[in-house]
């Protein structure tokens, strides 16, 4: 994470610009890089991550999401899909430095019909999460577990639209009891 440490990100709730390394200076965290705020699969993923919030809070661990575009962030924020702080990487600097892939036009049919996408889409529908197809839909994201001070304990870079790590893997990386997590899928309440 050293190569992105000084990249500025914008906190959605306040508009404040902060260096990304400020996120892990005083606390460990789960840091999710979201593909698109309006994509319902990203919203489902955020709700799944949010099921970890009580356990994370009990150990003074943050939950943070970073996304790319202003477009859709207000709706994502208002929908309270993530029970944590939300930031924008306005110039893609962090996504580029972390070498997150971009999908190609030729891969779209395969991406959209993958079992991961179908599963998450079904889950989103079952809990009433909707979305849209607007914005940069080609950028992939990823998820990191970062220890206080900046050591990366776990990282997962998306290879497909519905590709996300298991919640148990995130907790295990933090040394937390992964048995307290309900089996995936974990979205249960209507939004």
N, C-alpha and C positions, 0 to 999 in steps of 0.2 A: 504494500500500500504506500510505500515511500514515494513512488513515482507520481502519485496523485495527491499527496499530503497537502500541498498548498493550493489545490484547485478550489475555486470559490463556488459554493452552492448557495441557493437562496431558500431560506426557511419560508414556507408557504404561509404560516400563521402570522408572521411578523414582517415579512419582506426583507429581513436582515440577511446580508451576505456574510457567510462564514467560511473559513477554510474547512475542507472536509475532515481533516485530521482532528478538528475540535470535537468531532463526534465520539472519538475513542480516547481522548486524553484523560478523562476522569472516570469512564465507565466502559465495561465491555458492552457489546451490542450485537444484535442481528441486523444486518444492513442489506435490504433488498433493493436491487436496481430494477425498477418496473419498466416493462416494455411500453405500455400505453395506459394512461389513466382511464380512458373510456372502454378499454377492452375488458369484457366481462370475465375473461379467464384471469386477468391480473387482479380484478376485484375479488374474485373467489380466493385467489392465492393470498391476498391481503387479509381476508376474513379468516382463512386458515391460520396464518401467522398470528393473528390477533388472539386466537384461542390460547396461545402460549403466554400472553401478557401477564396473567396473575402469577404464574411461576417465575417469569422473568423479573417482575417487580419485587417479588419476595427475595430475590438475590441481587437487587440493584443493577439490573441489566436493561439496557434500552432496546427498543424496537424502532427502526427507522426505515423509511422508504425514500428513494431518490428516483425521480423521473426526468424525462427529457423536455417536455413541452408545457407551456402555459395552458395550451388547449386541453380542456377536460379536467385540469387539476382542481378547479373550484368545485366541480360536481363530485369528484372523488373525495375531496376534503369534507364537503357537506354531507356526503353519504356515510362518513365515518367508517369506511371500509377497513382502514388500518388504525388500530388503537395505539398509535405512536406518532412520532414527528414525521413530517413530510417536507421534502426539499426538492428543488429543481436544479438540474445540471444544464443550465440554459444554453451553453454552447457545445454540448456533447463532449467536452474536454475529458471528463472522467470516463465516460463510456469508451471513448477512443483509446485513452491511455491504458485501460484495462483490457483492451482488445476484444470487446464484446462483438460478436459476429452480427452480420446483417443477413436476413433471408434474401434469397433471389426471387425474382418473378417466377422463374421456372420451378422453384420449390414450393410455391403457394398451394397447389392442389394437394400435394403430399402432406404439407404442414396442416392444412385445414381438415384433412380426413384422418389424421393420425389418431390412434387410440387415446393418447393423452388429452388431445383437444376435445374429442368426443366425450370423454369422461368428465372433464372439467366443465364443458358446456352443459352437460346433463345436470351436473351438480348445481351450477349457477341457476339453471331453470328451476330446479327443485326448491331452491330457497328464495326465488324471486329476484335474483340479481340480473339486471339488464345491462346493456352496454351499447357501444356504437363502433363503427369501423372507421372513424375519422382520425386523422393524425398520421404520424409516421408508424406504420404497421410493420415495417421491415426490420427494425432494430431489435436485437435480442438484449436480454438483461442477465441478471445473475443474483446470487445470494452469497453473502459472506458472514462468517462469525468472526468477530474481531475482539481480541482481548484488550483490556485497558492498557494503553500504551502503544497499541498498534500491531501486535503480533496477530497474524491471520491464523485462526484455528481450523477454519473450514472454508472452502469456497466451491461454488457450483456455477458454471457458466451455462446458460441455456443453449441447447442445440436445436430446440423446437419451440413452437408457440406455447405448448402445454407442459414443457419440461421444467419441473421444480424439484428441489430436494425434499426428502422426507423430513417431517417435523422432528421425528425421533433422532435423526442425524444431527440436526441443529442443536438439540438439547444435549446430546451426547458430547458434541464438540465443546460445549460449555461445562461439561462435567455434572450436568443436572440429570435427575431421574427421568428417563424417557418413558418409563412405564406409566406415568400419569397422563400421557397423551392418548386421546381416543384414537382408534384405528382410522386411517385415511379412508374415505374423505371425512373431513371434520366439520364442515359447515352444517349447522343444525337449525339455526334460527332464521326466520324470514327477515329480510332487510327492506 
